[in-house]
Amino acid sequence: MKPTARTHWLAFALPAALFCAAPVHAAVALRGEAELTEALKSESPCCVVDARSEDNQRKHPLADAVRYRPGLQIVPTAAIIVVADRDQEAMNIGAALAKQHPGKVIYAVKGGVAAWESVLKSLEKVSSSKAPGAPPGISFVIPHNTCETGTPLQILQSKPKP
């Protein structure tokens, strides 16, 4: 049988279609202070995963961070940040999370907790300087986890009318 233009096209199109149909996997990126600050200026991360040792977590807790444990279940809506004691640990845990959440952006923090806290300070300065009409140094922050169920942090009540 003599090859035709149609068989040549099929020979090219079939592998290309299979390649495009393959699942998209998240890439874990090791980022330092400057790179993370720049990446997170436009969109805040959905969650910070604290993968440091229990001793380091107790000594220096990270506010609003989820403690890592094998089998951790999260529902990421934006970038995932992984903070660990060593850069390679952050990359390994990021790779494990990438398998669970294909297509999500995952940043492993280069430099650990010190670098992450510097990123937070830099982002705080950026957000307070961009607030329209706000006096310098004053900002309003909506806290994380406002949609969780359970006991409320505060109940506001109005005074009864006479």
DSSP file with accessible surface (Angstrom, degrees, kcal/mol):
  #  RESIDUE AA STRUCTURE BP1 BP2  ACC     N-H-->O    O-->H-N    N-H-->O    O-->H-N    TCO  KAPPA ALPHA  PHI   PSI    X-CA   Y-CA   Z-CA
    1    1 A M              0   0  221      0, 0.0     0, 0.0     0, 0.0     0, 0.0   0.000 360.0 360.0 360.0 131.4    0.0    0.0    0.0
    2    2 A K        -     0   0  178      1,-0.1     2,-0.1     0, 0.0     0, 0.0  -0.675 360.0-115.1 -86.9 129.2    1.4    3.3   -1.1
    3    3 A P        -     0   0   83      0, 0.0     2,-0.2     0, 0.0    -1,-0.1  -0.407  35.0-163.5 -64.8 138.8    1.4    6.1    1.6
    4    4 A T     >  -     0   0   75     -2,-0.1     4,-1.9     1,-0.1     5,-0.2  -0.649  36.9 -97.7-113.0 176.0   -0.9    9.0    0.8
    5    5 A A  H  > S+     0   0   85     -2,-0.2     4,-2.2     1,-0.2     5,-0.2   0.868 123.6  57.0 -62.3 -32.7   -1.1   12.6    2.1
    6    6 A R  H  > S+     0   0  183      1,-0.2     4,-2.4     2,-0.2    -1,-0.2   0.919 106.0  47.2 -67.6 -43.0   -3.9   11.4    4.4
    7    7 A T  H  > S+     0   0   54      1,-0.2     4,-2.1     2,-0.2    -1,-0.2   0.869 111.3  52.1 -68.3 -34.4   -1.8    8.7    6.1
    8    8 A H  H  X S+     0   0  121     -4,-1.9     4,-1.2     2,-0.2    -1,-0.2   0.905 110.2  49.0 -64.5 -41.9    1.1   11.1    6.6
    9    9 A W  H  X S+     0   0  163     -4,-2.2     4,-3.1     1,-0.2     3,-0.3   0.917 111.9  48.2 -62.9 -44.6   -1.4   13.6    8.2
   10   10 A L  H  X S+     0   0   81     -4,-2.4     4,-2.2     1,-0.2    -1,-0.2   0.886 106.2  57.8 -63.7 -37.5   -2.7   10.8   10.5
   11   11 A A  H  < S+     0   0   69     -4,-2.1    -1,-0.2     1,-0.2    -2,-0.2   0.832 116.1  36.0 -63.8 -29.6    0.8    9.7   11.4
   12   12 A F  H  X S+     0   0  155     -4,-1.2     4,-1.5    -3,-0.3    -2,-0.2   0.874 117.0  50.8 -87.0 -41.9    1.4   13.3   12.7
   13   13 A A  H  X S+     0   0   23     -4,-3.1     4,-2.7     1,-0.2     5,-0.2   0.876 103.1  57.6 -70.3 -38.1   -2.0   14.1   14.1
   14   14 A L  H  X S+     0   0  112     -4,-2.2     4,-2.4     2,-0.2     5,-0.2   0.962 109.9  41.6 -63.6 -51.5   -2.5   11.0   16.3
   15   15 A P  H  > S+     0   0   74      0, 0.0     4,-2.3     0, 0.0    -1,-0.2   0.901 115.2  52.7 -62.8 -35.2    0.7   11.4   18.4
   16   16 A A  H  X S+     0   0   39     -4,-1.5     4,-2.3     2,-0.2    -2,-0.2   0.923 109.9  47.9 -65.4 -41.6    0.1   15.2   18.7
   17   17 A A  H  X S+     0   0   59     -4,-2.7     4,-1.8     1,-0.2    -1,-0.2   0.909 112.1  49.3 -66.0 -40.2   -3.5   14.6   19.9
   18   18 A L  H  X S+     0   0  116     -4,-2.4     4,-0.7    -5,-0.2    -1,-0.2   0.894 110.8  50.4 -65.6 -38.8   -2.3   12.0   22.5
   19   19 A F  H >< S+     0   0  166     -4,-2.3     3,-0.8    -5,-0.2    -2,-0.2   0.933 112.2  46.6 -64.8 -42.9    0.4   14.4   23.7
   20   20 A C  H 3< S+     0   0  104     -4,-2.3    -1,-0.2     1,-0.2    -2,-0.2   0.806 109.4  54.9 -70.5 -28.0   -2.1   17.2   24.1
   21   21 A A  H 3< S+     0   0   80     -4,-1.8    -1,-0.2    -5,-0.2    -2,-0.2   0.624  82.6 110.0 -81.6 -11.3   -4.6   15.0   25.9
   22   22 A A  S << S-     0   0   52     -3,-0.8    -3,-0.0    -4,-0.7    -4,-0.0  -0.317  84.0 -93.7 -62.9 145.6   -2.1   13.9   28.5
   23   23 A P        -     0   0   92      0, 0.0     2,-0.5     0, 0.0    -1,-0.1  -0.325  36.9-118.5 -64.1 143.9   -2.8   15.3   32.0
   24   24 A V        -     0   0  108     78,-0.1     2,-0.4    -3,-0.1    -4,-0.0  -0.701  29.3-153.2 -83.7 127.2   -1.2   18.6   32.9
   25   25 A H        -     0   0  130     -2,-0.5     2,-0.1    77,-0.2    74,-0.1  -0.815  17.1-114.2-104.0 144.0    1.1   18.2   35.9
   26   26 A A        -     0   0   15     72,-0.6     2,-0.5    -2,-0.4    79,-0.1  -0.467  25.5-137.2 -71.4 144.6    2.0   21.0   38.2
   27   27 A A        -     0   0   79     77,-0.2    79,-1.0    -2,-0.1     2,-0.5  -0.895   9.9-138.2-104.2 132.0    5.6   22.1   38.2
   28   28 A V  E     -a  106   0A  31     -2,-0.5     2,-0.5    77,-0.1    79,-0.2  -0.793  20.8-162.7 -89.3 127.9    7.2   22.8   41.6
   29   29 A A  E     -a  107   0A  19     77,-2.4    79,-2.7    -2,-0.5     2,-0.6  -0.957  14.4-142.0-116.9 127.0    9.3   25.9   41.4
   30   30 A L  E     -a  108   0A  55     -2,-0.5     2,-0.4    77,-0.2    79,-0.2  -0.784  32.8-180.0 -84.3 117.4   12.0   26.7   44.0
   31   31 A R  E     -a  109   0A  89     77,-2.7    79,-3.1    -2,-0.6     2,-0.1  -0.969  18.2-146.8-127.3 141.0   11.8   30.5   44.5
   32   32 A G     >  -     0   0   12     -2,-0.4     4,-2.7    77,-0.2     5,-0.3  -0.201  44.6 -78.1 -89.9-173.8   13.7   33.0   46.6
   33   33 A E  H  > S+     0   0   93     77,-0.2     4,-2.7     1,-0.2     5,-0.2   0.918 126.5  43.2 -53.1 -57.0   12.5   36.2   48.3
   34   34 A A  H  > S+     0   0   82      1,-0.2     4,-2.2     2,-0.2    -1,-0.2   0.918 116.1  47.4 -62.5 -43.5   12.5   38.5   45.3
   35   35 A E  H  > S+     0   0  102      1,-0.2     4,-2.4     2,-0.2    -1,-0.2   0.909 114.4  46.5 -66.4 -41.6   11.0   35.9   42.9
   36   36 A L  H  X S+     0   0    0     -4,-2.7     4,-2.4     2,-0.2    -2,-0.2   0.911 110.7  52.4 -66.8 -42.7    8.2   35.0   45.3
   37   37 A T  H  X S+     0   0   16     -4,-2.7     4,-0.7    -5,-0.3    -2,-0.2   0.941 112.8  45.1 -58.3 -45.9    7.4   38.6   46.1
   38   38 A E  H >< S+     0   0  122     -4,-2.2     3,-0.8    -5,-0.2     4,-0.5   0.924 113.8  49.2 -64.9 -42.4    7.1   39.4   42.4
   39   39 A A  H 3< S+     0   0   34     -4,-2.4     4,-0.4     1,-0.2     3,-0.4   0.843 114.1  45.3 -67.1 -32.8    5.0   36.3   41.7
   40   40 A L  H 3< S+     0   0    7     -4,-2.4    -1,-0.2     1,-0.2    -2,-0.2   0.432  87.2  88.7 -95.3   2.0    2.6   36.9   44.6
   41   41 A K  S << S+     0   0   88     -3,-0.8    -1,-0.2    -4,-0.7    -2,-0.1   0.891  96.5  37.6 -63.8 -38.6    2.0   40.7   44.0
   42   42 A S  S    S+     0   0  115     -4,-0.5     2,-0.4    -3,-0.4    -1,-0.2   0.776 129.2  20.6 -87.7 -26.1   -0.9   40.0   41.7
   43   43 A E  S    S-     0   0  114     -4,-0.4    -1,-0.3    35,-0.0    36,-0.1  -0.961  72.4-132.7-148.3 127.9   -2.5   37.0   43.4
   44   44 A S        -     0   0   88     -2,-0.4    35,-0.3    -3,-0.1    -3,-0.1  -0.417  35.5-104.4 -72.2 151.9   -2.2   35.8   47.0
   45   45 A P        -     0   0   21      0, 0.0    35,-0.2     0, 0.0     3,-0.1  -0.358  17.2-135.3 -72.9 157.5   -1.6   32.1   47.6
   46   46 A C  S    S+     0   0   36     33,-2.1     2,-0.3     1,-0.3    34,-0.2   0.841  81.2   1.8 -80.7 -34.1   -4.4   29.9   48.7
   47   47 A C  E     -b   80   0A  19     32,-1.1    34,-2.3     2,-0.0     2,-0.5  -0.998  54.5-142.1-155.8 150.7   -2.4   28.2   51.4
   48   48 A V  E     -bc  81  65A  17     16,-0.6    18,-3.1    -2,-0.3     2,-0.6  -0.977  20.7-152.8-112.5 123.3    0.9   28.0   53.0
   49   49 A V  E     -bc  82  66A   0     32,-3.7    34,-2.7    -2,-0.5     2,-0.9  -0.886   4.7-151.1-101.1 116.9    2.0   24.4   53.9
   50   50 A D  E     +bc  83  67A   5     16,-3.0    18,-2.7    -2,-0.6    34,-0.2  -0.793  23.9 167.6 -90.9 104.9    4.4   24.3   56.8
   51   51 A A        +     0   0   10     32,-3.5    34,-0.4    -2,-0.9    33,-0.2   0.118  34.0 121.6-105.4  19.7    6.6   21.3   56.3
   52   52 A R  S    S-     0   0   15     31,-0.3    16,-0.1    32,-0.2    32,-0.0  -0.278  75.2 -77.8 -76.2 169.9    9.2   22.1   58.9
   53   53 A S     >  -     0   0   48      1,-0.1     4,-2.3     4,-0.0     5,-0.2  -0.237  41.0-113.4 -64.3 155.7   10.0   19.8   61.8
   54   54 A E  H  > S+     0   0  134      1,-0.2     4,-2.2     2,-0.2     5,-0.2   0.876 117.9  55.1 -58.9 -37.7    7.5   19.8   64.7
   55   55 A D  H  > S+     0   0   74      1,-0.2     4,-2.4     2,-0.2    -1,-0.2   0.936 109.8  44.9 -62.1 -45.6   10.1   21.3   67.0
   56   56 A N  H  > S+     0   0   55      1,-0.2     4,-2.2     2,-0.2    -1,-0.2   0.856 111.3  53.9 -68.5 -32.8   10.7   24.2   64.6
   57   57 A Q  H  < S+     0   0    8     -4,-2.3    -1,-0.2     2,-0.2    -2,-0.2   0.886 111.3  45.8 -67.3 -37.6    6.9   24.7   64.2
   58   58 A R  H  < S+     0   0  151     -4,-2.2    -2,-0.2    -5,-0.2    -1,-0.2   0.918 115.3  46.0 -69.8 -42.9    6.5   24.9   68.0
   59   59 A K  H  < S+     0   0  146     -4,-2.4    -2,-0.2     1,-0.3    -1,-0.2   0.864 132.7  15.4 -67.3 -38.6    9.4   27.3   68.4
   60   60 A H  S  < S-     0   0   78     -4,-2.2    -1,-0.3    -5,-0.2    -2,-0.1  -0.650  80.9-164.2-140.6  79.3    8.4   29.6   65.5
   61   61 A P        -     0   0   91      0, 0.0     2,-0.5     0, 0.0    -3,-0.1  -0.344  15.4-133.1 -69.0 146.8    4.8   29.0   64.4
   62   62 A L    >   -     0   0   19      3,-0.0     3,-1.4   -14,-0.0   -12,-0.1  -0.897  24.3-121.2 -99.2 124.3    3.6   30.4   61.0
   63   63 A A  T 3  S+     0   0   90     -2,-0.5     3,-0.1     1,-0.2    -1,-0.0  -0.368  91.3   4.0 -64.0 139.2    0.3   32.2   61.2
   64   64 A D  T 3  S+     0   0   96      1,-0.2   -16,-0.6    -2,-0.1     2,-0.3   0.678  97.0 138.2  61.1  21.4   -2.4   30.8   58.9
   65   65 A A  E <   -c   48   0A  27     -3,-1.4     2,-0.5   -18,-0.1   -16,-0.2  -0.729  51.2-133.0 -97.5 148.6   -0.2   27.9   57.8
   66   66 A V  E     -c   49   0A  51    -18,-3.1   -16,-3.0    -2,-0.3     2,-0.3  -0.866  25.7-122.9 -96.8 127.5   -1.4   24.3   57.4
   67   67 A R  E     -c   50   0A 126     -2,-0.5     2,-0.2   -18,-0.2   -16,-0.2  -0.549  28.2-122.9 -71.8 133.1    0.9   21.7   59.0
   68   68 A Y        +     0   0   62    -18,-2.7    -1,-0.1    -2,-0.3    25,-0.0  -0.521  39.9 159.0 -78.5 140.2    2.1   19.2   56.5
   69   69 A R    >   -     0   0  144     -2,-0.2     3,-1.8     0, 0.0   -18,-0.0  -0.963  51.8 -83.8-149.8 151.4    1.5   15.5   57.0
   70   70 A P  T 3  S+     0   0  115      0, 0.0     0, 0.0     0, 0.0     0, 0.0  -0.326 118.8  23.8 -56.5 135.8    1.5   12.6   54.6
   71   71 A G  T 3  S+     0   0   49      1,-0.2    -3,-0.0     0, 0.0     0, 0.0   0.595  83.8 172.0  82.7  12.1   -1.9   12.4   53.0
   72   72 A L    <   -     0   0    3     -3,-1.8     2,-0.6     1,-0.1    -1,-0.2  -0.299  21.1-148.9 -55.6 131.2   -2.7   16.1   53.6
   73   73 A Q        +     0   0  151      2,-0.0     2,-0.3    27,-0.0    -1,-0.1  -0.931  27.3 158.9-109.5 117.9   -5.9   17.0   51.9
   74   74 A I        -     0   0   24     -2,-0.6   -27,-0.0     2,-0.0     0, 0.0  -0.904  36.6-140.4-130.4 161.5   -6.3   20.6   50.6
   75   75 A V        -     0   0  132     -2,-0.3     2,-0.2   -29,-0.1    -2,-0.0  -0.820  27.2-156.6-121.7  87.6   -8.4   22.3   48.0
   76   76 A P        +     0   0   11      0, 0.0     4,-0.1     0, 0.0     3,-0.1  -0.469  23.6 173.0 -73.1 132.1   -6.1   24.8   46.4
   77   77 A T  S    S+     0   0  110     -2,-0.2     2,-0.2     2,-0.2     3,-0.1   0.443  74.0   4.5-110.2  -8.6   -7.8   27.8   44.7
   78   78 A A  S    S-     0   0   14      1,-0.1   -34,-0.0    27,-0.1   -31,-0.0  -0.753 111.9 -26.8-150.7-161.1   -4.5   29.6   43.9
   79   79 A A        -     0   0   12    -35,-0.3   -33,-2.1    -2,-0.2   -32,-1.1  -0.217  55.4-136.1 -62.7 146.8   -0.8   29.0   44.3
   80   80 A I  E     -bd  47 106A   0     25,-2.6    27,-3.2   -35,-0.2     2,-0.5  -0.897  13.2-154.5-104.3 133.5    0.5   26.7   47.0
   81   81 A I  E     -bd  48 107A   0    -34,-2.3   -32,-3.7    -2,-0.4     2,-0.5  -0.931   4.9-162.5-109.7 130.8    3.5   27.8   49.1
   82   82 A V  E     -bd  49 108A   0     25,-2.8    27,-2.7    -2,-0.5     2,-0.5  -0.966   5.3-173.0-116.7 120.9    5.7   25.1   50.8
   83   83 A V  E     +b   50   0A   0    -34,-2.7   -32,-3.5    -2,-0.5   -31,-0.3  -0.962  15.9 161.3-112.9 127.4    8.0   26.1   53.6
   84   84 A A        -     0   0    2     -2,-0.5    29,-0.3    25,-0.4   -32,-0.2  -0.828  52.2-104.9-136.6 174.7   10.4   23.5   55.0
   85   85 A D  S    S+     0   0   53    -34,-0.4     2,-0.3    -2,-0.3   -33,-0.1   0.848 107.9  28.8 -70.4 -34.3   13.6   23.4   57.0
   86   86 A R  S  > S-     0   0  158      1,-0.1     4,-1.9    26,-0.0     3,-0.2  -0.959  79.7-124.3-129.3 148.3   15.7   22.6   53.8
   87   87 A D  H  > S+     0   0   55     -2,-0.3     4,-2.2     1,-0.2     5,-0.2   0.871 111.1  53.8 -57.6 -42.1   15.1   23.6   50.2
   88   88 A Q  H  > S+     0   0  124      1,-0.2     4,-2.5     2,-0.2    -1,-0.2   0.888 106.7  52.4 -64.8 -36.3   15.2   20.0   49.0
   89   89 A E  H  > S+     0   0   49     -3,-0.2     4,-2.6     2,-0.2     5,-0.3   0.916 108.4  50.9 -62.5 -43.2   12.5   19.0   51.5
   90   90 A A  H  X S+     0   0    0     -4,-1.9     4,-2.4     1,-0.2    -2,-0.2   0.909 111.3  48.4 -61.3 -40.2   10.3   21.8   50.2
   91   91 A M  H  X S+     0   0   50     -4,-2.2     4,-2.4     2,-0.2    -2,-0.2   0.914 111.3  49.5 -66.1 -43.3   10.8   20.6   46.7
   92   92 A N  H  X S+     0   0   93     -4,-2.5     4,-1.9     2,-0.2    -2,-0.2   0.919 114.1  44.3 -63.7 -43.4   10.0   17.0   47.6
   93   93 A I  H  X S+     0   0   23     -4,-2.6     4,-2.4     2,-0.2    -1,-0.2   0.897 111.7  54.0 -69.8 -38.0    6.8   17.9   49.4
   94   94 A G  H  X S+     0   0    0     -4,-2.4     4,-2.2    -5,-0.3    -2,-0.2   0.910 107.3  51.5 -59.9 -39.4    5.9   20.2   46.6
   95   95 A A  H  X S+     0   0   43     -4,-2.4     4,-1.5     2,-0.2    -2,-0.2   0.898 108.5  51.1 -65.8 -38.0    6.3   17.3   44.2
   96   96 A A  H  X S+     0   0   37     -4,-1.9     4,-1.1     1,-0.2    -2,-0.2   0.914 111.9  47.0 -64.7 -40.9    4.0   15.2   46.3
   97   97 A L  H  X S+     0   0    2     -4,-2.4     4,-1.8     1,-0.2    -2,-0.2   0.848 106.0  59.8 -68.6 -32.3    1.4   17.9   46.3
   98   98 A A  H  < S+     0   0    8     -4,-2.2   -72,-0.6     1,-0.2    -1,-0.2   0.854 101.0  54.3 -65.1 -32.8    1.8   18.3   42.6
   99   99 A K  H  < S+     0   0  174     -4,-1.5    -1,-0.2     1,-0.2    -2,-0.2   0.872 112.3  44.0 -68.0 -34.8    0.7   14.7   42.1
  100  100 A Q  H  < S+     0   0   78     -4,-1.1    -2,-0.2     1,-0.2    -1,-0.2   0.772 123.6  35.4 -77.4 -28.7   -2.5   15.4   44.1
  101  101 A H  S >< S-     0   0   28     -4,-1.8     3,-1.7    -5,-0.1    -1,-0.2  -0.609  78.6-166.4-129.8  72.1   -3.2   18.7   42.3
  102  102 A P  T 3  S+     0   0   69      0, 0.0   -77,-0.2     0, 0.0   -78,-0.1  -0.302  74.6  21.4 -61.3 138.6   -2.2   18.6   38.7
  103  103 A G  T 3  S+     0   0   48      1,-0.3     2,-0.2    -5,-0.1   -78,-0.1   0.331  92.7 123.2  89.7  -8.5   -2.1   22.0   37.0
  104  104 A K    <   -     0   0   75     -3,-1.7     2,-0.4    -6,-0.2    -1,-0.3  -0.625  66.3-115.1 -87.4 148.0   -1.7   24.0   40.2
  105  105 A V        -     0   0   71     -2,-0.2   -25,-2.6   -79,-0.1     2,-0.4  -0.687  34.7-172.9 -81.3 127.7    1.2   26.4   40.8
  106  106 A I  E     -ad  28  80A   0    -79,-1.0   -77,-2.4    -2,-0.4     2,-0.5  -0.991   6.4-165.3-128.5 123.3    3.4   25.3   43.7
  107  107 A Y  E     -ad  29  81A  37    -27,-3.2   -25,-2.8    -2,-0.4     2,-0.5  -0.943   7.4-156.3-110.0 125.0    6.2   27.3   45.1
  108  108 A A  E     -ad  30  82A   0    -79,-2.7   -77,-2.7    -2,-0.5     2,-0.6  -0.870  28.9-122.2 -93.2 128.8    8.9   25.8   47.3
  109  109 A V  E >   -a   31   0A   1    -27,-2.7     3,-1.2    -2,-0.5     2,-0.6  -0.633  16.8-143.9 -80.8 118.5   10.4   28.6   49.4
  110  110 A K  T 3  S+     0   0  112    -79,-3.1   -77,-0.2    -2,-0.6    -1,-0.0  -0.721  88.7  24.9 -80.3 117.8   14.1   28.9   48.9
  111  111 A G  T >> S-     0   0   46     -2,-0.6     4,-0.9   -79,-0.1     3,-0.6   0.443 104.0-125.3 106.6  -0.5   15.6   29.9   52.3
  112  112 A G  H <>  -     0   0    6     -3,-1.2     4,-2.2     1,-0.2     3,-0.2  -0.164  67.8 -12.3  67.9-148.2   12.8   28.5   54.5
  113  113 A V  H 3> S+     0   0   33    -29,-0.3     4,-2.5     1,-0.2     5,-0.2   0.840 131.8  56.4 -65.0 -35.8   10.9   30.4   57.1
  114  114 A A  H <> S+     0   0   64     -3,-0.6     4,-1.7     1,-0.2    -1,-0.2   0.935 110.5  45.1 -63.2 -42.7   13.2   33.5   57.2
  115  115 A A  H  X S+     0   0    7     -4,-0.9     4,-2.1     1,-0.2    -2,-0.2   0.916 112.2  51.9 -66.7 -41.6   12.7   34.0   53.4
  116  116 A W  H  X S+     0   0    9     -4,-2.2     4,-2.4     1,-0.2    -2,-0.2   0.912 108.4  50.3 -63.3 -42.4    9.0   33.5   53.7
  117  117 A E  H  X S+     0   0   62     -4,-2.5     4,-2.1     1,-0.2    -1,-0.2   0.873 109.0  52.4 -65.8 -33.4    8.6   36.0   56.4
  118  118 A S  H  X S+     0   0   39     -4,-1.7     4,-2.4    -5,-0.2    -1,-0.2   0.897 108.3  51.4 -65.6 -39.2   10.6   38.5   54.3
  119  119 A V  H  X S+     0   0    0     -4,-2.1     4,-2.8     2,-0.2     5,-0.2   0.934 108.7  50.9 -62.0 -45.1    8.2   37.9   51.4
  120  120 A L  H  X S+     0   0   78     -4,-2.4     4,-2.2     1,-0.2    -2,-0.2   0.910 110.6  48.7 -60.5 -41.6    5.2   38.6   53.7
  121  121 A K  H  X S+     0   0  139     -4,-2.1     4,-2.1     2,-0.2    -1,-0.2   0.918 112.1  48.9 -64.6 -42.3    6.8   41.9   54.9
  122  122 A S  H  X S+     0   0   43     -4,-2.4     4,-2.1     1,-0.2    -2,-0.2   0.916 112.1  48.1 -63.8 -42.2    7.5   42.9   51.3
  123  123 A L  H  X S+     0   0   31     -4,-2.8     4,-2.7     1,-0.2    -1,-0.2   0.865 108.5  54.8 -67.6 -34.7    3.9   42.1   50.2
  124  124 A E  H  X S+     0   0  130     -4,-2.2     4,-2.2    -5,-0.2     5,-0.2   0.917 108.8  48.2 -63.6 -42.3    2.5   43.9   53.2
  125  125 A K  H  X S+     0   0  148     -4,-2.1     4,-1.7     1,-0.2    -2,-0.2   0.914 112.5  49.1 -63.7 -41.9    4.4   47.1   52.2
  126  126 A V  H  X S+     0   0   33     -4,-2.1     4,-1.2     1,-0.2    -2,-0.2   0.939 112.4  46.9 -64.4 -45.5    3.2   46.7   48.6
  127  127 A S  H  X S+     0   0   65     -4,-2.7     4,-0.6     1,-0.2     3,-0.2   0.890 112.4  48.8 -69.1 -35.9   -0.4   46.2   49.5
  128  128 A S  H  < S+     0   0   31     -4,-2.2     3,-0.5     1,-0.2    -1,-0.2   0.850 109.9  52.2 -73.8 -27.6   -0.5   49.1   51.9
  129  129 A S  H  < S+     0   0   93     -4,-1.7    -1,-0.2    -5,-0.2    -2,-0.2   0.748 110.0  49.9 -77.7 -19.2    1.1   51.5   49.4
  130  130 A K  H  < S+     0   0  137     -4,-1.2    -1,-0.2    -3,-0.2    -2,-0.2   0.498  77.1 116.1 -95.8  -6.2   -1.5   50.6   46.8
  131  131 A A    ><  -     0   0   35     -4,-0.6     3,-1.2    -3,-0.5     2,-0.2  -0.515  69.1-126.9 -67.5 116.7   -4.6   51.1   48.9
  132  132 A P  T 3  S-     0   0  127      0, 0.0    -1,-0.1     0, 0.0    -2,-0.1  -0.454  84.4  -1.8 -69.8 130.1   -6.5   54.0   47.2
  133  133 A G  T 3  S+     0   0   88      1,-0.2    -2,-0.1    -2,-0.2     0, 0.0   0.447  98.0 130.0  76.8  -1.6   -7.3   56.8   49.5
  134  134 A A    <   -     0   0   40     -3,-1.2    -1,-0.2    -6,-0.1     3,-0.1  -0.680  63.7-112.9 -87.7 139.7   -5.9   55.1   52.6
  135  135 A P    >   -     0   0   72      0, 0.0     3,-1.7     0, 0.0    -1,-0.1  -0.352  48.8 -85.2 -63.7 150.3   -3.4   57.1   54.8
  136  136 A P  T 3  S+     0   0  127      0, 0.0     3,-0.1     0, 0.0    -7,-0.1  -0.300 114.0  20.5 -59.7 139.7    0.1   55.7   54.7
  137  137 A G  T 3  S+     0   0   72      1,-0.2     2,-0.5   -12,-0.1    -8,-0.1   0.355 100.7 103.1  86.8  -6.1    0.7   52.8   57.1
  138  138 A I    <   +     0   0  104     -3,-1.7     2,-0.3   -10,-0.2    -1,-0.2  -0.934  42.3 160.4-113.3 129.6   -3.0   51.9   57.5
  139  139 A S        -     0   0   58     -2,-0.5     2,-0.5    -3,-0.1   -11,-0.1  -0.970  32.8-133.6-143.2 159.5   -4.4   48.9   55.8
  140  140 A F        -     0   0  178     -2,-0.3     2,-0.5     2,-0.0    -2,-0.0  -0.963  21.9-167.2-115.3 127.7   -7.4   46.6   56.1
  141  141 A V        -     0   0  108     -2,-0.5    -2,-0.0     0, 0.0     0, 0.0  -0.963  16.0-144.0-119.4 129.9   -6.8   42.9   55.9
  142  142 A I        -     0   0  123     -2,-0.5     4,-0.0     1,-0.0    -2,-0.0  -0.822  33.7-124.8 -87.1 122.5   -9.5   40.3   55.4
  143  143 A P        -     0   0   83      0, 0.0     3,-0.4     0, 0.0     2,-0.0  -0.259  20.8-107.4 -70.5 156.9   -8.4   37.3   57.5
  144  144 A H  S    S+     0   0  102      1,-0.2   -80,-0.1     2,-0.1     0, 0.0  -0.283  95.5  33.2 -71.8 165.2   -8.0   33.8   56.1
  145  145 A N    >   +     0   0   97      1,-0.1     3,-1.0   -81,-0.1    -1,-0.2   0.802  66.4 143.9  61.8  33.4  -10.5   31.0   56.9
  146  146 A T  T 3   +     0   0   94     -3,-0.4    -1,-0.1     1,-0.2    -2,-0.1   0.652  67.8  57.4 -77.0 -11.4  -13.6   33.2   57.2
  147  147 A C  T 3  S+     0   0  123      2,-0.0    -1,-0.2     0, 0.0     2,-0.1   0.283  79.8 116.1-101.6   9.7  -15.7   30.5   55.6
  148  148 A E    <   -     0   0  132     -3,-1.0     2,-0.2     1,-0.1     0, 0.0  -0.480  60.7-129.2 -77.5 151.6  -15.0   27.8   58.2
  149  149 A T        +     0   0  141     -2,-0.1     2,-0.3     3,-0.0    -1,-0.1  -0.499  61.1  67.7 -92.5 166.7  -17.7   26.4   60.3
  150  150 A G  S    S-     0   0   67     -2,-0.2     0, 0.0     2,-0.0     0, 0.0  -0.829  91.4  -3.9 123.6-161.9  -17.6   26.1   64.1
  151  151 A T  S    S-     0   0  135     -2,-0.3     2,-0.0     1,-0.1     3,-0.0  -0.480  75.2-120.8 -68.4 128.9  -17.5   28.6   67.0
  152  152 A P        -     0   0   80      0, 0.0     3,-0.1     0, 0.0    -1,-0.1  -0.361   6.6-135.6 -70.4 152.0  -17.3   32.2   65.7
  153  153 A L  S    S+     0   0  183      1,-0.3     2,-0.3    -2,-0.0    -2,-0.0   0.829  86.8   5.9 -73.1 -34.4  -14.4   34.4   66.7
  154  154 A Q        -     0   0  147      2,-0.0     2,-0.5    -3,-0.0    -1,-0.3  -0.994  60.7-152.7-152.3 142.0  -16.6   37.3   67.5
  155  155 A I        -     0   0  116     -2,-0.3     2,-0.5    -3,-0.1     0, 0.0  -0.982  13.0-155.2-118.9 122.2  -20.3   38.0   67.7
  156  156 A L        -     0   0  145     -2,-0.5     2,-0.4     0, 0.0    -2,-0.0  -0.850  15.1-176.1 -97.6 128.1  -21.5   41.6   67.0
  157  157 A Q        -     0   0  169     -2,-0.5     2,-0.2     3,-0.0    -2,-0.0  -0.971  18.2-134.6-125.9 142.0  -24.8   42.5   68.6
  158  158 A S        -     0   0  114     -2,-0.4     3,-0.1     1,-0.1     0, 0.0  -0.556  33.6 -98.2 -88.4 159.0  -26.8   45.7   68.3
  159  159 A K        -     0   0  187     -2,-0.2    -1,-0.1     1,-0.1     2,-0.1  -0.509  45.6-103.1 -73.2 141.0  -28.4   47.4   71.3
  160  160 A P        -     0   0  124      0, 0.0    -1,-0.1     0, 0.0    -3,-0.0  -0.387  36.0-115.5 -65.0 143.1  -32.1   46.6   71.7
  161  161 A K              0   0  199      1,-0.1    -3,-0.0    -2,-0.1     0, 0.0  -0.614 360.0 360.0 -79.2 137.5  -34.4   49.4   70.6
  162  162 A P              0   0  178      0, 0.0    -1,-0.1     0, 0.0     0, 0.0  -0.128 360.0 360.0 -72.2 360.0  -36.5   51.0   73.5
